[in-house]
Amino acid sequence: MARIDYYRILGVSREASDEDIKKAYRKLVFEHHPDRNPEKADAEERIREINVAYEVVGDAEKRRTYDRLSWGMSHAPKPLIRALFFRT
């Protein structure tokens, strides 16, 4: 299974500031929102990925946990990583 990289999804580096992450998130939401891209079939999935990524790296505590765990879990499946951060 593919490794999930929330920083890649947001287009920022691991060293990005909180403000840089927020700016990248807002830009991506503006560009990829389904209402702005009704012709793109994958727009809803893309915005969902962006929102999930921001929910983790946009929150200081979740970001620290993600950073700490993602180094040791570089090949962990997406469902496992998501389970660590989100209630189902």
Backbone atoms as SQL, in Angstrom:
CREATE TABLE atoms (id INTEGER PRIMARY KEY, chain TEXT, resi INTEGER, resn TEXT, atom TEXT, x REAL, y REAL, z REAL);
INSERT INTO atoms VALUES
  (1, 'A', 1, 'MET', 'N', 0.835, -1.191, 0.000),
  (2, 'A', 1, 'MET', 'CA', 0.000, 0.000, 0.000),
  (3, 'A', 1, 'MET', 'C', 0.877, 1.251, 0.000),
  (4, 'A', 2, 'ALA', 'N', 0.357, 2.302, -0.574),
  (5, 'A', 2, 'ALA', 'CA', 1.110, 3.545, -0.687),
  (6, 'A', 2, 'ALA', 'C', 1.187, 4.275, 0.653),
  (7, 'A', 3, 'ARG', 'N', 2.280, 4.945, 0.843),
  (8, 'A', 3, 'ARG', 'CA', 2.477, 5.756, 2.042),
  (9, 'A', 3, 'ARG', 'C', 1.674, 7.043, 1.893),
  (10, 'A', 4, 'ILE', 'N', 1.078, 7.477, 2.968),
  (11, 'A', 4, 'ILE', 'CA', 0.323, 8.727, 2.935),
  (12, 'A', 4, 'ILE', 'C', 1.247, 9.851, 3.397),
  (13, 'A', 5, 'ASP', 'N', 1.270, 10.943, 2.672),
  (14, 'A', 5, 'ASP', 'CA', 2.136, 12.070, 3.006),
  (15, 'A', 5, 'ASP', 'C', 1.297, 13.341, 2.968),
  (16, 'A', 6, 'TYR', 'N', 0.846, 13.754, 4.140),
  (17, 'A', 6, 'TYR', 'CA', -0.015, 14.924, 4.221),
  (18, 'A', 6, 'TYR', 'C', 0.701, 16.199, 3.790),
  (19, 'A', 7, 'TYR', 'N', 1.990, 16.266, 4.007),
  (20, 'A', 7, 'TYR', 'CA', 2.746, 17.438, 3.561),
  (21, 'A', 7, 'TYR', 'C', 2.753, 17.526, 2.034),
  (22, 'A', 8, 'ARG', 'N', 2.932, 16.393, 1.376),
  (23, 'A', 8, 'ARG', 'CA', 2.922, 16.365, -0.086),
  (24, 'A', 8, 'ARG', 'C', 1.552, 16.795, -0.608),
  (25, 'A', 9, 'ILE', 'N', 0.491, 16.295, 0.018),
  (26, 'A', 9, 'ILE', 'CA', -0.866, 16.654, -0.401),
  (27, 'A', 9, 'ILE', 'C', -1.060, 18.169, -0.350),
  (28, 'A', 10, 'LEU', 'N', -0.524, 18.800, 0.695),
  (29, 'A', 10, 'LEU', 'CA', -0.671, 20.249, 0.843),
  (30, 'A', 10, 'LEU', 'C', 0.391, 21.034, 0.080),
  (31, 'A', 11, 'GLY', 'N', 1.398, 20.335, -0.437),
  (32, 'A', 11, 'GLY', 'CA', 2.440, 21.012, -1.207),
  (33, 'A', 11, 'GLY', 'C', 3.391, 21.838, -0.362),
  (34, 'A', 12, 'VAL', 'N', 3.632, 21.390, 0.870),
  (35, 'A', 12, 'VAL', 'CA', 4.551, 22.090, 1.772),
  (36, 'A', 12, 'VAL', 'C', 5.596, 21.110, 2.296),
  (37, 'A', 13, 'SER', 'N', 6.662, 21.657, 2.859),
  (38, 'A', 13, 'SER', 'CA', 7.700, 20.805, 3.441),
  (39, 'A', 13, 'SER', 'C', 7.367, 20.507, 4.898),
  (40, 'A', 14, 'ARG', 'N', 8.052, 19.547, 5.464),
  (41, 'A', 14, 'ARG', 'CA', 7.880, 19.224, 6.883),
  (42, 'A', 14, 'ARG', 'C', 8.259, 20.403, 7.771),
  (43, 'A', 15, 'GLU', 'N', 9.112, 21.266, 7.279),
  (44, 'A', 15, 'GLU', 'CA', 9.582, 22.413, 8.051),
  (45, 'A', 15, 'GLU', 'C', 8.684, 23.636, 7.886),
  (46, 'A', 16, 'ALA', 'N', 7.614, 23.511, 7.148),
  (47, 'A', 16, 'ALA', 'CA', 6.720, 24.648, 6.893),
  (48, 'A', 16, 'ALA', 'C', 6.149, 25.188, 8.200),
  (49, 'A', 17, 'SER', 'N', 5.994, 26.500, 8.242),
  (50, 'A', 17, 'SER', 'CA', 5.392, 27.131, 9.418),
  (51, 'A', 17, 'SER', 'C', 3.886, 26.877, 9.418),
  (52, 'A', 18, 'ASP', 'N', 3.275, 27.108, 10.571),
  (53, 'A', 18, 'ASP', 'CA', 1.819, 26.965, 10.665),
  (54, 'A', 18, 'ASP', 'C', 1.129, 27.893, 9.663),
  (55, 'A', 19, 'GLU', 'N', 1.658, 29.094, 9.520),
  (56, 'A', 19, 'GLU', 'CA', 1.075, 30.065, 8.589),
  (57, 'A', 19, 'GLU', 'C', 1.215, 29.601, 7.140),
  (58, 'A', 20, 'ASP', 'N', 2.365, 29.028, 6.791),
  (59, 'A', 20, 'ASP', 'CA', 2.566, 28.512, 5.428),
  (60, 'A', 20, 'ASP', 'C', 1.613, 27.360, 5.131),
  (61, 'A', 21, 'ILE', 'N', 1.392, 26.517, 6.118),
  (62, 'A', 21, 'ILE', 'CA', 0.468, 25.390, 5.950),
  (63, 'A', 21, 'ILE', 'C', -0.952, 25.913, 5.736),
  (64, 'A', 22, 'LYS', 'N', -1.345, 26.890, 6.521),
  (65, 'A', 22, 'LYS', 'CA', -2.684, 27.468, 6.388),
  (66, 'A', 22, 'LYS', 'C', -2.867, 28.124, 5.017),
  (67, 'A', 23, 'LYS', 'N', -1.860, 28.861, 4.564),
  (68, 'A', 23, 'LYS', 'CA', -1.934, 29.507, 3.246),
  (69, 'A', 23, 'LYS', 'C', -2.051, 28.471, 2.132),
  (70, 'A', 24, 'ALA', 'N', -1.248, 27.414, 2.223),
  (71, 'A', 24, 'ALA', 'CA', -1.286, 26.360, 1.203),
  (72, 'A', 24, 'ALA', 'C', -2.657, 25.693, 1.190),
  (73, 'A', 25, 'TYR', 'N', -3.197, 25.422, 2.371),
  (74, 'A', 25, 'TYR', 'CA', -4.517, 24.799, 2.484),
  (75, 'A', 25, 'TYR', 'C', -5.584, 25.680, 1.825),
  (76, 'A', 26, 'ARG', 'N', -5.602, 26.937, 2.173),
  (77, 'A', 26, 'ARG', 'CA', -6.612, 27.849, 1.620),
  (78, 'A', 26, 'ARG', 'C', -6.510, 27.945, 0.100),
  (79, 'A', 27, 'LYS', 'N', -5.287, 28.007, -0.395),
  (80, 'A', 27, 'LYS', 'CA', -5.077, 28.078, -1.843),
  (81, 'A', 27, 'LYS', 'C', -5.606, 26.820, -2.525),
  (82, 'A', 28, 'LEU', 'N', -5.299, 25.653, -1.957),
  (83, 'A', 28, 'LEU', 'CA', -5.743, 24.393, -2.551),
  (84, 'A', 28, 'LEU', 'C', -7.259, 24.248, -2.505),
  (85, 'A', 29, 'VAL', 'N', -7.863, 24.643, -1.398),
  (86, 'A', 29, 'VAL', 'CA', -9.326, 24.574, -1.293),
  (87, 'A', 29, 'VAL', 'C', -9.958, 25.473, -2.350),
  (88, 'A', 30, 'PHE', 'N', -9.424, 26.654, -2.515),
  (89, 'A', 30, 'PHE', 'CA', -9.945, 27.576, -3.526),
  (90, 'A', 30, 'PHE', 'C', -9.819, 26.973, -4.923),
  (91, 'A', 31, 'GLU', 'N', -8.659, 26.380, -5.223),
  (92, 'A', 31, 'GLU', 'CA', -8.407, 25.831, -6.557),
  (93, 'A', 31, 'GLU', 'C', -9.196, 24.558, -6.852),
  (94, 'A', 32, 'HIS', 'N', -9.380, 23.712, -5.856),
  (95, 'A', 32, 'HIS', 'CA', -9.927, 22.378, -6.099),
  (96, 'A', 32, 'HIS', 'C', -11.354, 22.161, -5.599),
  (97, 'A', 33, 'HIS', 'N', -11.981, 23.183, -5.058),
  (98, 'A', 33, 'HIS', 'CA', -13.325, 22.999, -4.509),
  (99, 'A', 33, 'HIS', 'C', -14.267, 22.497, -5.606),
  (100, 'A', 34, 'PRO', 'N', -15.085, 21.495, -5.288),
  (101, 'A', 34, 'PRO', 'CA', -16.007, 20.926, -6.287),
  (102, 'A', 34, 'PRO', 'C', -16.954, 21.953, -6.909),
  (103, 'A', 35, 'ASP', 'N', -17.351, 22.958, -6.165),
  (104, 'A', 35, 'ASP', 'CA', -18.238, 23.981, -6.721),
  (105, 'A', 35, 'ASP', 'C', -17.550, 24.793, -7.816),
  (106, 'A', 36, 'ARG', 'N', -16.242, 24.911, -7.731),
  (107, 'A', 36, 'ARG', 'CA', -15.476, 25.646, -8.745),
  (108, 'A', 36, 'ARG', 'C', -15.053, 24.739, -9.892),
  (109, 'A', 37, 'ASN', 'N', -15.150, 23.421, -9.684),
  (110, 'A', 37, 'ASN', 'CA', -14.690, 22.445, -10.671),
  (111, 'A', 37, 'ASN', 'C', -15.739, 21.367, -10.923),
  (112, 'A', 38, 'PRO', 'N', -16.947, 21.745, -11.308),
  (113, 'A', 38, 'PRO', 'CA', -17.996, 20.735, -11.484),
  (114, 'A', 38, 'PRO', 'C', -17.684, 19.727, -12.589),
  (115, 'A', 39, 'GLU', 'N', -16.802, 20.092, -13.508),
  (116, 'A', 39, 'GLU', 'CA', -16.459, 19.184, -14.606),
  (117, 'A', 39, 'GLU', 'C', -15.442, 18.116, -14.198),
  (118, 'A', 40, 'LYS', 'N', -14.802, 18.289, -13.060),
  (119, 'A', 40, 'LYS', 'CA', -13.790, 17.325, -12.614),
  (120, 'A', 40, 'LYS', 'C', -14.434, 16.277, -11.712),
  (121, 'A', 41, 'ALA', 'N', -14.424, 15.051, -12.165),
  (122, 'A', 41, 'ALA', 'CA', -15.052, 13.962, -11.416),
  (123, 'A', 41, 'ALA', 'C', -14.360, 13.700, -10.089),
  (124, 'A', 42, 'ASP', 'N', -13.068, 13.962, -10.011),
  (125, 'A', 42, 'ASP', 'CA', -12.317, 13.656, -8.795),
  (126, 'A', 42, 'ASP', 'C', -12.207, 14.842, -7.835),
  (127, 'A', 43, 'ALA', 'N', -12.917, 15.929, -8.101),
  (128, 'A', 43, 'ALA', 'CA', -12.803, 17.134, -7.273),
  (129, 'A', 43, 'ALA', 'C', -13.202, 16.873, -5.823),
  (130, 'A', 44, 'GLU', 'N', -14.261, 16.108, -5.612),
  (131, 'A', 44, 'GLU', 'CA', -14.688, 15.835, -4.237),
  (132, 'A', 44, 'GLU', 'C', -13.660, 15.005, -3.487),
  (133, 'A', 45, 'GLU', 'N', -13.090, 14.005, -4.146),
  (134, 'A', 45, 'GLU', 'CA', -12.063, 13.180, -3.499),
  (135, 'A', 45, 'GLU', 'C', -10.821, 14.017, -3.205),
  (136, 'A', 46, 'ARG', 'N', -10.450, 14.863, -4.122),
  (137, 'A', 46, 'ARG', 'CA', -9.262, 15.714, -3.933),
  (138, 'A', 46, 'ARG', 'C', -9.464, 16.666, -2.759),
  (139, 'A', 47, 'ILE', 'N', -10.632, 17.283, -2.658),
  (140, 'A', 47, 'ILE', 'CA', -10.879, 18.217, -1.557),
  (141, 'A', 47, 'ILE', 'C', -10.934, 17.466, -0.232),
  (142, 'A', 48, 'ARG', 'N', -11.428, 16.238, -0.261),
  (143, 'A', 48, 'ARG', 'CA', -11.452, 15.412, 0.945),
  (144, 'A', 48, 'ARG', 'C', -10.019, 15.133, 1.419),
  (145, 'A', 49, 'GLU', 'N', -9.126, 14.774, 0.495),
  (146, 'A', 49, 'GLU', 'CA', -7.712, 14.539, 0.833),
  (147, 'A', 49, 'GLU', 'C', -7.075, 15.790, 1.427),
  (148, 'A', 50, 'ILE', 'N', -7.348, 16.924, 0.817),
  (149, 'A', 50, 'ILE', 'CA', -6.792, 18.194, 1.291),
  (150, 'A', 50, 'ILE', 'C', -7.285, 18.488, 2.704),
  (151, 'A', 51, 'ASN', 'N', -8.573, 18.287, 2.949),
  (152, 'A', 51, 'ASN', 'CA', -9.140, 18.543, 4.276),
  (153, 'A', 51, 'ASN', 'C', -8.558, 17.616, 5.333),
  (154, 'A', 52, 'VAL', 'N', -8.401, 16.348, 5.001),
  (155, 'A', 52, 'VAL', 'CA', -7.825, 15.388, 5.947),
  (156, 'A', 52, 'VAL', 'C', -6.381, 15.773, 6.256),
  (157, 'A', 53, 'ALA', 'N', -5.623, 16.106, 5.223),
  (158, 'A', 53, 'ALA', 'CA', -4.225, 16.499, 5.425),
  (159, 'A', 53, 'ALA', 'C', -4.135, 17.718, 6.337),
  (160, 'A', 54, 'TYR', 'N', -4.984, 18.694, 6.093),
  (161, 'A', 54, 'TYR', 'CA', -4.940, 19.906, 6.912),
  (162, 'A', 54, 'TYR', 'C', -5.410, 19.634, 8.336),
  (163, 'A', 55, 'GLU', 'N', -6.366, 18.754, 8.490),
  (164, 'A', 55, 'GLU', 'CA', -6.839, 18.434, 9.839),
  (165, 'A', 55, 'GLU', 'C', -5.704, 17.883, 10.694),
  (166, 'A', 56, 'VAL', 'N', -4.781, 17.165, 10.084),
  (167, 'A', 56, 'VAL', 'CA', -3.652, 16.604, 10.830),
  (168, 'A', 56, 'VAL', 'C', -2.524, 17.622, 10.976),
  (169, 'A', 57, 'VAL', 'N', -1.976, 18.108, 9.871),
  (170, 'A', 57, 'VAL', 'CA', -0.800, 18.980, 9.991),
  (171, 'A', 57, 'VAL', 'C', -1.154, 20.419, 10.353),
  (172, 'A', 58, 'GLY', 'N', -2.424, 20.775, 10.291),
  (173, 'A', 58, 'GLY', 'CA', -2.858, 22.102, 10.717),
  (174, 'A', 58, 'GLY', 'C', -3.117, 22.192, 12.209),
  (175, 'A', 59, 'ASP', 'N', -3.042, 21.079, 12.903),
  (176, 'A', 59, 'ASP', 'CA', -3.244, 21.013, 14.349),
  (177, 'A', 59, 'ASP', 'C', -1.898, 20.653, 14.981),
  (178, 'A', 60, 'ALA', 'N', -1.385, 21.502, 15.852),
  (179, 'A', 60, 'ALA', 'CA', -0.030, 21.328, 16.394),
  (180, 'A', 60, 'ALA', 'C', 0.181, 19.967, 17.055),
  (181, 'A', 61, 'GLU', 'N', -0.765, 19.524, 17.854),
  (182, 'A', 61, 'GLU', 'CA', -0.607, 18.246, 18.552),
  (183, 'A', 61, 'GLU', 'C', -0.644, 17.065, 17.579),
  (184, 'A', 62, 'LYS', 'N', -1.619, 17.083, 16.669),
  (185, 'A', 62, 'LYS', 'CA', -1.707, 16.004, 15.680),
  (186, 'A', 62, 'LYS', 'C', -0.485, 16.009, 14.767),
  (187, 'A', 63, 'ARG', 'N', 0.008, 17.195, 14.448),
  (188, 'A', 63, 'ARG', 'CA', 1.191, 17.295, 13.584),
  (189, 'A', 63, 'ARG', 'C', 2.411, 16.664, 14.255),
  (190, 'A', 64, 'ARG', 'N', 2.614, 16.957, 15.533),
  (191, 'A', 64, 'ARG', 'CA', 3.747, 16.355, 16.261),
  (192, 'A', 64, 'ARG', 'C', 3.634, 14.840, 16.271),
  (193, 'A', 65, 'THR', 'N', 2.441, 14.341, 16.521),
  (194, 'A', 65, 'THR', 'CA', 2.232, 12.893, 16.533),
  (195, 'A', 65, 'THR', 'C', 2.475, 12.310, 15.150),
  (196, 'A', 66, 'TYR', 'N', 1.941, 12.933, 14.135),
  (197, 'A', 66, 'TYR', 'CA', 2.132, 12.472, 12.756),
  (198, 'A', 66, 'TYR', 'C', 3.613, 12.463, 12.391),
  (199, 'A', 67, 'ASP', 'N', 4.310, 13.543, 12.711),
  (200, 'A', 67, 'ASP', 'CA', 5.740, 13.618, 12.397),
  (201, 'A', 67, 'ASP', 'C', 6.512, 12.512, 13.111),
  (202, 'A', 68, 'ARG', 'N', 6.210, 12.315, 14.365),
  (203, 'A', 68, 'ARG', 'CA', 6.904, 11.291, 15.151),
  (204, 'A', 68, 'ARG', 'C', 6.615, 9.897, 14.604),
  (205, 'A', 69, 'LEU', 'N', 5.369, 9.618, 14.295),
  (206, 'A', 69, 'LEU', 'CA', 4.995, 8.285, 13.831),
  (207, 'A', 69, 'LEU', 'C', 5.328, 8.039, 12.367),
  (208, 'A', 70, 'SER', 'N', 5.234, 9.058, 11.547),
  (209, 'A', 70, 'SER', 'CA', 5.419, 8.828, 10.113),
  (210, 'A', 70, 'SER', 'C', 6.841, 8.452, 9.756),
  (211, 'A', 71, 'TRP', 'N', 7.818, 8.872, 10.536),
  (212, 'A', 71, 'TRP', 'CA', 9.199, 8.471, 10.244),
  (213, 'A', 71, 'TRP', 'C', 9.366, 6.980, 10.444),
  (214, 'A', 72, 'GLY', 'N', 8.775, 6.439, 11.489),
  (215, 'A', 72, 'GLY', 'CA', 8.893, 5.011, 11.756),
  (216, 'A', 72, 'GLY', 'C', 7.901, 4.168, 10.982),
  (217, 'A', 73, 'MET', 'N', 6.914, 4.817, 10.411),
  (218, 'A', 73, 'MET', 'CA', 5.866, 4.096, 9.698),
  (219, 'A', 73, 'MET', 'C', 5.840, 4.511, 8.233),
  (220, 'A', 74, 'SER', 'N', 6.983, 4.689, 7.641),
  (221, 'A', 74, 'SER', 'CA', 7.040, 5.238, 6.289),
  (222, 'A', 74, 'SER', 'C', 6.313, 4.389, 5.257),
  (223, 'A', 75, 'HIS', 'N', 6.072, 3.142, 5.565),
  (224, 'A', 75, 'HIS', 'CA', 5.365, 2.288, 4.617),
  (225, 'A', 75, 'HIS', 'C', 4.032, 1.799, 5.184),
  (226, 'A', 76, 'ALA', 'N', 3.558, 2.471, 6.219),
  (227, 'A', 76, 'ALA', 'CA', 2.291, 2.077, 6.829),
  (228, 'A', 76, 'ALA', 'C', 1.146, 2.356, 5.860),
  (229, 'A', 77, 'PRO', 'N', 0.158, 1.484, 5.835),
  (230, 'A', 77, 'PRO', 'CA', -0.986, 1.696, 4.947),
  (231, 'A', 77, 'PRO', 'C', -1.829, 2.888, 5.398),
  (232, 'A', 78, 'LYS', 'N', -2.484, 3.523, 4.446),
  (233, 'A', 78, 'LYS', 'CA', -3.314, 4.689, 4.733),
  (234, 'A', 78, 'LYS', 'C', -4.351, 4.428, 5.825),
  (235, 'A', 79, 'PRO', 'N', -5.061, 3.290, 5.795),
  (236, 'A', 79, 'PRO', 'CA', -6.074, 3.077, 6.838),
  (237, 'A', 79, 'PRO', 'C', -5.483, 3.079, 8.248),
  (238, 'A', 80, 'LEU', 'N', -4.280, 2.566, 8.412),
  (239, 'A', 80, 'LEU', 'CA', -3.660, 2.548, 9.732),
  (240, 'A', 80, 'LEU', 'C', -3.337, 3.961, 10.190),
  (241, 'A', 81, 'ILE', 'N', -2.754, 4.759, 9.329),
  (242, 'A', 81, 'ILE', 'CA', -2.415, 6.132, 9.698),
  (243, 'A', 81, 'ILE', 'C', -3.682, 6.932, 9.978),
  (244, 'A', 82, 'ARG', 'N', -4.692, 6.782, 9.150),
  (245, 'A', 82, 'ARG', 'CA', -5.952, 7.510, 9.386),
  (246, 'A', 82, 'ARG', 'C', -6.578, 7.092, 10.713),
  (247, 'A', 83, 'ALA', 'N', -6.497, 5.812, 11.043),
  (248, 'A', 83, 'ALA', 'CA', -7.083, 5.321, 12.291),
  (249, 'A', 83, 'ALA', 'C', -6.420, 5.951, 13.508),
  (250, 'A', 84, 'LEU', 'N', -5.165, 6.339, 13.384),
  (251, 'A', 84, 'LEU', 'CA', -4.465, 6.958, 14.497),
  (252, 'A', 84, 'LEU', 'C', -4.947, 8.376, 14.775),
  (253, 'A', 85, 'PHE', 'N', -5.540, 9.030, 13.795),
  (254, 'A', 85, 'PHE', 'CA', -5.917, 10.430, 13.936),
  (255, 'A', 85, 'PHE', 'C', -7.416, 10.698, 13.919),
  (256, 'A', 86, 'PHE', 'N', -8.202, 9.774, 13.419),
  (257, 'A', 86, 'PHE', 'CA', -9.628, 10.038, 13.247),
  (258, 'A', 86, 'PHE', 'C', -10.475, 8.933, 13.847),
  (259, 'A', 87, 'ARG', 'N', -11.580, 9.342, 14.431),
  (260, 'A', 87, 'ARG', 'CA', -12.549, 8.372, 14.948),
  (261, 'A', 87, 'ARG', 'C', -13.443, 7.937, 13.800),
  (262, 'A', 88, 'THR', 'N', -13.818, 6.672, 13.815),
  (263, 'A', 88, 'THR', 'CA', -14.700, 6.182, 12.752),
  (264, 'A', 88, 'THR', 'C', -16.086, 5.928, 13.272);
